[in-house]
């Protein structure tokens, strides 16, 4: 049994990670401000990571799984609170992002390429780079995972939930262009399996792109979401000069990660169709937990009207 500290623990990725390892029998503590329901079978450390004072100083952990570090300051605050000079932690795993790669680099992106600003991700990507750099400066043996779009149960982001809602209401789906843009996904359970492999085996590589090897077109992804909801998809292609982000849940940006290193951690990944069925079951039971955006309102008041003119 390991003693683990998970930052966050109340929504999507951090919650799933906390419950995954608690179910495995590890002693999991979650660090958050106690403003949302807590994950099952975990111990709460109620605090703001930026104001830890001595809350963590008397504790030690076999590993820190940092899911909620978005800036260099976030990393520094936690490390200062942990008192790492006294050796209170074993492994440190940071969940970073594929947003750290500039869009100008050749693809698929590899871990050996230089990170840098990406015009599609803006400050989010730049801040994630700062978090990685600060962590490696202070904990050179830390591990960093860079996923693409994460999905699965507990996902409160309005992505597959948006498509599920369209499917449940038998709505025509408005595709950006011909729907040929490719997306790369990764099931949150596979992310946990990668973390587990790191904790068990301590691989020599310390930075990993993680994700499904195969990308999927937007059109096919929507089809699979509709199938998960038990119906077929009817499409309307949008070729008008309107912002894709007004009516669709992804940026107009196609990229792919090279996940060859990941194969030293896990050999297979959850098939997308299976993962979407699981996601739909969660959505049906928790649809009120999703953070909705105004895509449907924009479609109904702008796109569908324009299409009739």
MIZA-918292 format. One record per residue (C-alpha): residue in one letter; x, y, z. Coordinates in steps of 0.25 Angstrom, whole numbers, padded with zeros to 4 digits, always signed. Layout:
% residues N
AXYZ
...
//
This chain:
% residues 309
X+0000+0000+0000
X+0005+0013-0004
X+0003+0027+0002
X-0001+0036-0009
X-0005+0051-0009
X-0014+0055-0021
X-0016+0070-0023
X-0031+0074-0026
X-0039+0061-0025
X-0053+0067-0027
X-0055+0068-0042
X-0052+0059-0054
X-0037+0055-0056
X-0033+0058-0041
X-0045+0051-0036
X-0044+0039-0045
X-0029+0038-0041
X-0032+0039-0026
X-0043+0028-0027
X-0035+0019-0036
X-0023+0018-0026
X-0032+0017-0014
X-0039+0006-0021
X-0026-0001-0023
X-0024-0001-0008
X-0014+0011-0007
X-0016+0021+0004
X-0020+0034-0003
X-0020+0048+0002
X-0027+0059-0006
X-0022+0073-0005
X-0034+0083-0008
X-0042+0094-0002
X-0054+0085+0001
X-0064+0093-0008
X-0069+0080-0015
X-0072+0066-0011
X-0060+0058-0008
X-0056+0045-0015
X-0059+0032-0009
X-0049+0025+0001
X-0040+0037+0002
X-0035+0046+0013
X-0037+0061+0011
X-0026+0071+0014
X-0034+0084+0014
X-0025+0095+0009
X-0022+0104-0003
X-0009+0100-0009
X-0004+0114-0009
X-0006+0115+0006
X-0001+0102+0012
X+0007+0108+0024
X+0011+0095+0032
X-0001+0087+0028
X+0008+0077+0020
X+0021+0078+0028
X+0018+0067+0037
X+0014+0057+0026
X+0021+0048+0016
X+0016+0042+0003
X+0021+0031-0006
X+0017+0040-0017
X+0010+0053-0021
X+0001+0052-0033
X-0001+0067-0037
X-0013+0069-0046
X-0016+0083-0043
X-0003+0091-0045
X-0005+0101-0057
X+0007+0110-0054
X+0021+0110-0048
X+0015+0117-0036
X+0006+0106-0034
X+0017+0096-0034
X+0026+0105-0025
X+0015+0106-0014
X+0013+0092-0013
X+0027+0088-0012
X+0030+0099-0002
X+0018+0093+0006
X+0023+0079+0005
X+0037+0083+0010
X+0044+0075+0000
X+0057+0078+0005
X+0054+0069+0017
X+0050+0058+0007
X+0036+0057+0010
X+0032+0052-0004
X+0036+0040-0012
X+0032+0041-0027
X+0025+0053-0033
X+0016+0052-0045
X+0011+0064-0052
X+0000+0064-0061
X+0004+0074-0072
X-0002+0076-0086
X+0000+0074-0101
X-0002+0089-0101
X+0013+0091-0098
X+0017+0088-0113
X+0017+0100-0122
X+0008+0098-0134
X+0019+0101-0143
X+0027+0088-0140
X+0027+0076-0149
X+0017+0065-0145
X+0015+0056-0138
X+0020+0063-0126
X+0032+0056-0119
X+0036+0058-0105
X+0050+0062-0110
X+0045+0074-0117
X+0046+0088-0111
X+0034+0093-0104
X+0028+0107-0107
X+0016+0116-0109
X+0005+0111-0117
X-0005+0121-0123
X-0017+0112-0121
X-0014+0109-0106
X-0009+0123-0102
X-0006+0126-0088
X-0011+0112-0083
X+0001+0105-0091
X+0011+0115-0087
X+0007+0114-0072
X+0008+0098-0073
X+0022+0100-0079
X+0026+0108-0067
X+0020+0098-0058
X+0029+0087-0064
X+0041+0095-0064
X+0040+0099-0049
X+0037+0085-0045
X+0049+0079-0053
X+0058+0090-0047
X+0054+0086-0033
X+0051+0072-0034
X+0060+0067-0046
X+0055+0052-0045
X+0040+0056-0046
X+0031+0050-0056
X+0023+0058-0066
X+0011+0053-0074
X+0006+0061-0087
X-0008+0056-0091
X-0016+0060-0103
X-0032+0061-0100
X-0035+0053-0088
X-0049+0047-0088
X-0057+0037-0079
X-0066+0036-0067
X-0066+0048-0058
X-0063+0057-0070
X-0071+0070-0067
X-0065+0077-0079
X-0075+0080-0090
X-0069+0071-0101
X-0074+0057-0102
X-0086+0062-0093
X-0089+0072-0104
X-0090+0062-0114
X-0098+0052-0105
X-0108+0063-0102
X-0110+0065-0117
X-0112+0050-0119
X-0122+0049-0108
X-0130+0060-0114
X-0129+0054-0128
X-0123+0067-0133
X-0115+0069-0146
X-0100+0071-0143
X-0093+0083-0149
X-0080+0079-0153
X-0068+0089-0156
X-0066+0088-0170
X-0066+0073-0176
X-0062+0068-0162
X-0049+0063-0166
X-0041+0069-0156
X-0034+0059-0147
X-0034+0058-0132
X-0026+0050-0122
X-0032+0045-0109
X-0028+0037-0097
X-0037+0030-0087
X-0035+0035-0072
X-0033+0021-0068
X-0021+0019-0077
X-0015+0031-0071
X-0016+0025-0057
X-0010+0012-0063
X+0002+0020-0068
X+0003+0027-0054
X+0003+0013-0048
X+0013+0007-0057
X+0022+0019-0054
X+0021+0017-0039
X+0023+0002-0040
X+0035+0002-0050
X+0042+0016-0049
X+0045+0016-0064
X+0058+0023-0069
X+0050+0033-0077
X+0043+0044-0069
X+0035+0051-0080
X+0024+0044-0087
X+0014+0047-0097
X+0001+0039-0095
X-0011+0036-0104
X-0017+0027-0113
X-0008+0023-0124
X-0019+0025-0135
X-0026+0039-0137
X-0040+0040-0142
X-0047+0050-0150
X-0058+0059-0144
X-0068+0052-0153
X-0065+0038-0148
X-0064+0043-0133
X-0078+0049-0134
X-0083+0036-0141
X-0077+0028-0129
X-0083+0037-0119
X-0097+0036-0125
X-0095+0021-0126
X-0092+0021-0111
X-0105+0028-0109
X-0112+0018-0117
X-0115+0025-0130
X-0110+0030-0143
X-0104+0043-0147
X-0109+0053-0157
X-0100+0064-0161
X-0100+0078-0166
X-0087+0083-0171
X-0083+0097-0167
X-0074+0105-0178
X-0078+0119-0174
X-0069+0129-0169
X-0073+0127-0154
X-0064+0124-0142
X-0063+0109-0140
X-0063+0111-0125
X-0077+0117-0125
X-0083+0104-0129
X-0073+0093-0127
X-0065+0088-0115
X-0051+0087-0121
X-0042+0098-0126
X-0039+0098-0141
X-0026+0091-0139
X-0021+0077-0143
X-0009+0071-0136
X-0004+0058-0132
X+0006+0053-0121
X+0016+0042-0124
X+0013+0032-0112
X+0024+0022-0115
X+0030+0024-0101
X+0016+0021-0095
X+0017+0006-0100
X+0028+0004-0089
X+0017+0007-0079
X+0005+0001-0084
X+0003-0008-0097
X-0011-0005-0100
X-0022+0006-0098
X-0037+0006-0096
X-0044+0005-0110
X-0050+0019-0113
X-0064+0012-0116
X-0064+0005-0102
X-0059+0017-0095
X-0070+0026-0101
X-0081+0016-0097
X-0075+0016-0083
X-0075+0032-0084
X-0090+0032-0088
X-0094+0023-0076
X-0087+0033-0067
X-0094+0045-0074
X-0108+0039-0073
X-0106+0038-0058
X-0099+0051-0056
X-0103+0061-0067
X-0106+0072-0057
X-0091+0072-0053
X-0086+0076-0067
X-0082+0091-0070
X-0090+0094-0082
X-0086+0105-0092
X-0095+0112-0102
X-0093+0104-0114
X-0107+0100-0116
X-0113+0114-0114
X-0103+0119-0125
X-0107+0107-0134
X-0122+0110-0132
X-0121+0125-0133
X-0110+0127-0144
X-0106+0114-0152
X-0120+0108-0154
X-0126+0121-0157
X-0115+0125-0167
X-0117+0111-0173
X-0131+0114-0177
X-0129+0128-0183
//
